[in-house]
Amino acid sequence: MKIAIIMDPKDNVATLLSDVEKDEMVQARLGETSTEERIQELIRFGHKFALSRIHKGANVVKYGEIIGRTTQDIDKGHHVHVHNVESLRGRGDKR
C-alpha cells in the first residue's frame, strides 16, 4: 500500500510519498498511528489530499499551521493545491 504522511494532529491534509491513481487506497501515517484513505483522483508525489471535507473559505492546515484558504469545497481524498487554495503567507492584506 502507498504511504502518505500527516505532519501534525491538527492537519486536515496529508502529503503523498508517491504518485497515486484514482480509487487507490493509501495509508496516511502520523507517527505510529495510521488510517487508510481512498484517493479520489490522480495525485502526484509530494502533493496533498484532504483528510476530510474542507469547505470553501476554510483554512488548510499542514505542520499544525495554516498554509492557505480554500477557494472552493474540497471533498475528502481530493487534491489540495493551487487550483483550489489561495496562499495567505506574505500577503499582508489577509490573516
C-alpha positions as CSV (number, residue, x, y, z in Angstrom):
1,M,0.0,0.0,0.0
2,K,1.2,3.5,-0.8
3,I,2.0,5.9,2.0
4,A,1.1,9.5,2.9
5,I,2.3,11.5,5.9
6,I,0.4,13.7,8.3
7,M,2.8,16.1,9.9
8,D,0.7,17.2,12.9
9,P,-2.6,16.0,14.6
10,K,-4.2,19.4,13.7
11,D,-3.6,18.9,9.9
12,N,-6.5,18.5,7.6
13,V,-4.3,17.4,4.7
14,A,-1.7,14.6,4.1
15,T,1.2,14.5,1.7
16,L,1.7,11.6,-0.7
17,L,5.1,9.9,-0.9
18,S,4.4,8.6,-4.4
19,D,2.0,9.1,-7.3
20,V,-1.4,7.7,-6.6
21,E,-4.2,6.8,-9.0
22,K,-7.9,7.5,-8.6
23,D,-9.6,5.0,-6.2
24,E,-6.3,3.8,-4.9
25,M,-6.0,3.3,-1.1
26,V,-3.2,4.9,0.8
27,Q,-2.0,4.6,4.4
28,A,-1.9,8.0,6.0
29,R,0.6,7.9,8.9
30,L,1.0,10.3,11.8
31,G,3.8,8.9,13.9
32,E,2.9,5.4,15.0
33,T,-0.8,5.7,14.1
34,S,-2.3,5.4,10.6
35,T,-5.6,5.3,8.7
36,E,-6.5,4.1,5.3
37,E,-7.8,6.7,2.9
38,R,-9.2,6.4,-0.7
39,I,-7.8,8.9,-3.2
40,Q,-10.5,10.3,-5.5
41,E,-8.3,11.5,-8.4
42,L,-4.8,11.1,-9.7
43,I,-2.4,13.0,-7.4
44,R,1.3,13.2,-7.9
45,F,4.2,12.6,-5.4
46,G,4.6,15.4,-2.9
47,H,1.1,16.8,-3.3
48,K,-1.6,17.0,-0.7
49,F,-5.0,15.5,-0.3
50,A,-7.9,16.4,2.0
51,L,-8.3,14.1,5.0
52,S,-11.9,15.3,5.4
53,R,-14.2,17.7,3.6
54,I,-12.8,21.2,3.7
55,H,-15.4,23.8,2.9
56,K,-14.8,26.9,0.7
57,G,-13.2,29.7,2.8
58,A,-11.8,27.3,5.4
59,N,-8.2,27.1,6.4
60,V,-5.8,24.4,5.1
61,V,-3.6,23.2,7.9
62,K,-0.3,21.4,7.4
63,Y,2.5,21.2,10.1
64,G,-0.2,22.3,12.5
65,E,-0.1,25.7,10.8
66,I,-2.4,27.5,8.4
67,I,-0.9,27.3,4.9
68,G,-3.8,28.7,2.9
69,R,-7.5,29.1,2.5
70,T,-9.7,27.1,0.2
71,T,-11.3,28.8,-2.9
72,Q,-13.9,26.0,-3.3
73,D,-15.2,23.0,-1.4
74,I,-12.7,20.1,-1.4
75,D,-14.0,16.7,-0.7
76,K,-12.2,14.0,1.3
77,G,-9.5,12.3,-0.8
78,H,-9.2,15.1,-3.4
79,H,-6.1,17.0,-4.4
80,V,-5.3,20.2,-2.4
81,H,-3.1,22.5,-4.4
82,V,-3.0,26.0,-6.1
83,H,-6.1,25.3,-8.1
84,N,-8.3,25.3,-5.0
85,V,-6.2,27.0,-2.3
86,E,-5.0,30.6,-2.0
87,S,-1.9,31.4,0.0
88,L,-2.2,33.7,3.0
89,R,1.5,33.9,3.6
90,G,3.3,37.2,2.9
91,R,0.2,38.9,1.6
92,G,-0.2,41.5,4.4
93,D,-3.9,42.0,3.4
94,K,-5.3,38.7,4.9
95,R,-4.9,36.9,8.1
